[in-house]
């Protein structure tokens, strides 16, 4: 009974995270009086679930390019293109605008500009090519299947850890009311550990220790580079830039796995 009471806030937070960041149909009571863990700290765990559900092509004897295509497509369908939409809006605003307020205003525009179209094409193409190459390198064995599945889970979990770090390195900025503001929350040390747990777990399963340390180090450099870029462009972050950072993180981590496995 005690353990159930302790886990109840985590379960409520996880359900809220699932409903927020995916299209998985769940009934959630959004009442403020229900005790719940902040939903953002479960974002990496949601990534694990997305990875597991989108890994079904690995069980089929298809060409690696077709497997990679349907893995990416399934992930997009599960999330509803949540992060991809952020990438497109962010690229339109950050590249197309000339001052912070103008860039934020462009991001709120629902229309797709040329920078958004270019960004999503290159993002999906790069991920498809890298993932196809990764699957081609993997030998046909059950152990190799476990490694690839673990790597796919790591990519989706740690890619979603990027926005959490940026949330704590930058100030939130927006023009007017924003639905993203309600999703943001400062995390305590135990909640940081909860969010990082799946990244470490699947990272250990997917890499040797030295490669994993290199991935964490280079990821840190990338995150600080993104942080510097966003501070220069809009003096902070918003929901669109967080989604963009997740997409950049995914592509970068697929590249890291490919380098490690090759």
N, C-alpha and C positions, 0 to 999 in steps of 0.2 A: 504493500500500500504506500509506503514511504517512497520507494523508488518510482512508483507511478506518479506520485505528487511532484517529485523532483524533475521527472522527464516531461511532464505536461507542458510547461512553458516552452521547452525546446520543440516539442511536437507542434504546438500552436505557431511558433515562429517559422518552422520548416514548411508548414502548410501555407502560411502567408507568403513565404518566399516562392513556393511552387506556383501559386496563383498569380503572383506578380511577374515572375520572370519566365513563365512558360504558358502554354495553352492547355495544360492538363486540367480537365474539369474537376474541381474540388469545391465543396461547400465549406466556406469559412465564415465564422462569426467575427466581424471586424469591430466588435464593441471594444471600447477603450478599457473597460473594467476587467477584461479577460487578460490574465497575466501571460505574457509571451516574451520570448527572447527576440531581440531585434532581427527582422527577417534578412537584413543584408549579410549577416554573418553566416547564413546558410547558402549564400550564393555559390561557393565552391562545391557544396554538397549537391546543389541543384545541377551543377555542371557534371558531376559524376553520374547522376541519373540520366541526363541528356546523352552522355557518352555511351552508357550501357544500352539505352534504347535505340540509339542510332548505329550501334555496332552490328546489327543483324546481318548486313551483307557479308561480313567476315565468315559466316557459316556456309555461304554458298560458293560454289566453284565457278565464280565469274572472273573475268579479267580484272586486274587490279584497278584499272581506270574506271570501270563501271562500279566496282565496290566503293572506291573513293567518292565517286559522284553521288551515289545513293546515301552514303554515310553523311556527307555534307548536306544533302537535300533533307534527309530525315531530321537532322539537328535543327535546320532552319524551320521546318514545319512544327517541331515540338516547341520551339521558342517563339514562333510567330515572327521571326526576323527581328526580334527585339533589339539585339545588339547591332545587327546589320543596319537597321534604321538609324541608330545613333551614329554609326560611322558615316552614313551618307549625309545626314544633317550637319554633322561636325565638319566634314570636308567642305561642304558648300559654304558654311559660315566662316571657318577659320581661314580658308584660302581665298574666298570671294570677297570677304569684308575688308575694310581699311582701318577700322577702329573697333574697340571692344563692344560698344553698344550696337554698332551696325552688324558685327559678327553674330552677336546673340540674337538680334532681330531676324537675321537670315536663317538661323537655326530653327526658329519658331515657324518659319514658312513651310507649309506642307508640300510645296512643289519641289520637284527634283531638278537640280541644276546640272550643269556639265561636270562639275567637280564631283558631285555625288555619283553620277553615272560611271565616271572613270574609276572612282575609288572602289565601288562595289564590284565592278568587273575585274579589276586587278586583284582585289582581295580574294574573291572566290576562285579566280584562276590560279593564283599563287598557291592557295591552300589545296586546291585539287591536284595540281602538278606535284607539289611536295608530298602530299599524302599518297598519291599514286606511286611515286618513286619509293616511298617508305614501304608500302605493301609489296612492291616488287622485290625489294631487298630481303624481306622476311622469308626465311625458309619455310617449307610446308611441314610443320610439326606442331603438336599440341603445345609444347613449351613456347614455341615462337608465337602461337596464337595468344597465349597468356601475356607474353611481353607486349605484343601489339595492343591488346585490349587494355592493359595497364597503362601503356603510353597514351592511348586515346583518352582514358579517364583523367590522367595527369594533365593533359593539354587543356581539357575543358574545365578542370578544377582550378588549376593554377592560372589559367587565362582569366578566370573570373575573380582571382585574388588581386589582379592588377588594379581594378577600380577601387577596391577597398583601401589599398595603400594610398592611391591618389586622393581619396576622400579625406585622408588625414594629413596630407602634405599641402593641400590647397584649400582655399576658402570657396564656399559655394556661391556662385553668381548666377543671376537670372534677371530677365525683364518681366516684371509682373509676377503673377501667380504661376507656380509650376507644380505639376503632379509629382515630379521627382523629389521635391523637398520633403514630402512625407515618408519617403523610402530611406532617407539618410539618417545615420545614427553613429555616434562615437562609440567605439568598442572598448571594453575593458580588457585586461590581459587574458582572463579566462576565455572571453569570446574570441579574441585573436587566436588563441590556441585551438578553439573549436573550428574556426574558419580555415586555419592552416593545416589541420590534421589530415584531410583527404589529399592535400598536395604532397605532404611528406609520405603518407602511406603509399600512394600510387607511384610517387617518384622513386621510392626505394625499390619498388617492384619492377619499374621500367628501366632504371639506370644502375650502373655501378656507382659506388659512393663518390668517386672522383668526378665522374661526369655530372652527377647530380649537383655537386658543389659548384661546378663551372656554370651549370644552367642557372642556379640561384644567383650567382655573382653577376653574370651577364644580364639576367632579367632585372636585377637591381639597377644596373647602369641604364637599361632601357627605360625603366620606370622614371628614373630621375631626369632622363632626357625628355620624356613626355611631359613631366612636371614643369621643366624649364620652358618648353614650347608653349604649354597652356598658360603659364604665368605671363609670358611675353605677349600672347595673343589676346587673352580675355581676363587676365589677372586672377584666374581661379579655374573652377570646373563647373560643369552642369551635367545633366543626365545624358545628353548626347555625347559629350566628350568621354564620359565613363564607358558608354557602349563602344565608342571608337577604340578606347584603350584595350577593351576586352578582345576586339577583333585583331588589333595589332599583336596582342599577346598570343592569341591562338596561332597566327601565322608564324610568329617568331618561335614558338615552342615546337611546332611541327618541324621547323627547320632544325632546331636543336636535337630533336629525336632522330631526324634523318642523319645528321652529322655523327651522332653517337653510334648509330647502328651501322653506318657505312665505314 
